[in-house]
Amino acid sequence: MSNQLYVLTGGLATGKTELIRGLSDRGYNTYPELEQSVLEEFFKDTNPKDNPILYASEWFEKKRNQYDLAIQNGQGFFDRGFLDPLSVFLFLDQQIPTALKAEINEARYNPTVFLVEQIPKEWYGGIWPKRLLSEGESKKFEEITKDFYRGEGYDIVAVPPMSVNNRVDFIANHI
């Protein structure tokens, strides 16, 4: 059986979480974003920008553990993969720790990674939502993440802005 573990990635506020809900509603196994749990667990009273290496490392570990659990199900969609937190290192012009880099060669997602493109701001009121990164930083992070996945041998399929149902149909037609 081929690898049926798919990643949805992209910048902030692109609709990944809503898309994950839509896939779940259609009966697919889904794995939520874990970034918020890292923020709540390690950065309750501080800003992750004050210690981005701890932030990225803890986020990576949570995503890697999530992947290990998903292997047992054999199929599903992830709201970001474990390469996303490692992109934080690249975003900050830091070297990815060797031990973490080695882990991404041991565990692989399906070669097709879905890049969820930014939805028009008008769809959410024309104001950039409160996020850890600014709109410009989010775009930079998206580009770094996309290039990182490509560099690791993944094929990027862009998921254009459209309704959640149409995005789910789009993904279903590409798996």
N, C-alpha and C positions, 0 to 999 in steps of 0.2 A: 504494500500500500504506500502511496506517495505521501509526503508530508502535507498535512492539511491544517497546519497552524499558520494563520495569516496575521499580518500586522497592518494596522491602520496608523499612519503617522501623519505629521504635518505641523504647522505652526499652532499657536494658541488661538482659541476661539474660531476653529474651522468647522466645528460640528461633529467631531469624532465621537464624543460621548453620546450625542443623539443618534448617530449612525450605529453605534454599538447597541443602543436600546432597540433600534429598528431591526437589526440583525437578530437580536434575542427574541423579539416579538415574532419573527419568522421561524423560530425553532433552532437557530444556530447556537452553539455554545459560545459564550462571550466571556471575556476577561477584562474587568474594568481598569481604568487608570488608577495607579497607586500613588501618584505624586502627592495627592492631598493627605494621604495617611502619613507620608514622610514629614510633610509640613506640620501636621498635628502632633506627631510623636517627638520630633527632634527640634522643631523650631516654633514651639508654642509662643515663646516670649521674645524671639529674635527673628531676624530676616535671613532667609537662606543665602542671600547675596553676601552676608557676613562670613559664611563658611561654605562656599559652593562645592568644595571637594567632598566634605562630609555629606552634603545634600545629594550630590550625584552618586556617591558610593552607596549610600543607604537606599536610594531610589533604584539603583542597579540591582542590589541584592533582593529587594522585594519583587522586582520584575523577573529576575532569574528564578526565584522560588516559585513564582506564579507559572512560569514556563514549565518547570519540573512537574508541577501538579497537572498542568494541561496535557502533558505527554500521555498521561493515563487515559484521558478522554479521546485522544487521537485526532480531534478536530476542533477548530474554533477560531475566533477572531479576538485579537488583542487591541485594546485602546492603548497604543504605543507598545513597542517592544523594548527589550533590554539594551538595544543599541541607542535608544533615545537618551537615557541618562548619561551614557558615555559621550554623547554629543555635547554635553555640558562642558566636558574637559576641552573639547575642540573649540567650542564657543569662547572659552576663556583663554585660548592659546596655551593650553596645558597639555602635557603628555598624558595619555591614558595609561594608568598603572598596568604593568606587564601582566600581573595575575588576572586582572579583569579582562584585558585584551585576549588572553589565552582562552577564557571561558566562552567568548563569542565564536571561537573556532570549534569548540566541542559541542555546542548546541546551536541548531539552525532552525529557522522558520522556513516556511514555504518560500521558494525563490521569488515569488511575486509579492511585493510590498505595495500597499495602497496608500498613496499620498493624497490626503484629503485637502483639497484646495480651499483657500480662504473664501468664506461667504461674503457677499457684499455687506458693508456696514449698515446699509439701509434695512437689512433683514433683522437687525437687532437694535434698531433705533438710531443708527448713525453715530453712536458713541462707542469708542473702543472699551470693551468691558474691563473691569478691574482685574488685572492679571499681574503675575510676577514680572513679566516683561512688557515693554512698550510695544506698540504695533511694529515699529521698525526693527526692534530687537527680535521680535517674534519671527519676522520674515527672514532675518539673518539666521536665526536658529533653525528655521525650516530648511533653508538652503544647505546649511552645514549638515543637518541630519540626512537630507536626501543624498548628498554627496557621500556621506559616510556609508549609508546602506549600499549605494552603488559600488563604492570601493570594496565592500565586503562581498560583492558578487550577487547582490539582489537586483531584480528588475523592478523598476518603479512604474506603477500604473497610476496616473493622475485621475482622481475622482473629482469631476467638475462640480461647481456649485449648482445645486438643484434641490428639490424636495428630498426629505429623508427617504421616502418610499422609492423615488427614482434613483437615489444613490444606492439603496439596497439592491434594487434590480440591476444597476450597473455592475456592482461587485459580483452579484450572483452570476452574471453573464461572463465574468472574467475569471471564474475559478473552475 
